Amino acid sequence: MPIEIRELVIKVKVEEQTNTSNEILDMDEVRKSIASMCKKEVKKQLEKNKER
């Protein structure tokens, strides 16, 4: 049975840069984080469907 994901919400907080020595954004780490959140949501939806 396929699961349809109808909405993907990405929340970010934009701040002024105050320190020039901030970490460089690691896009691979961002991708892994988003994929992990998506997997958790899919598992949650599967469990919810099993309860019905």
HUTAMO-V876054 format. One record per residue. RES is the residue in one small letter. OMEGA is omega in whole degrees, -180 to 180 (* if undefined). Layout:
BEGIN
RES_OMEGA + RES_OMEGA
END
This chain:
BEGIN
m_-179 + p_175 + i_179 + e_176 + i_-174 + r_-174 + e_174 + l_-179 + v_177 + i_-179 + k_178 + v_177 + k_-178 + v_180 + e_174 + e_179 + q_-178 + t_-177 + n_-178 + t_-179 + s_177 + n_178 + e_176 + i_-178 + l_-180 + d_-176 + m_178 + d_179 + e_178 + v_179 + r_180 + k_180 + s_179 + i_179 + a_179 + s_178 + m_179 + c_179 + k_178 + k_-180 + e_178 + v_178 + k_179 + k_180 + q_177 + l_179 + e_179 + k_178 + n_179 + k_-179 + e_-177 + r_*
END
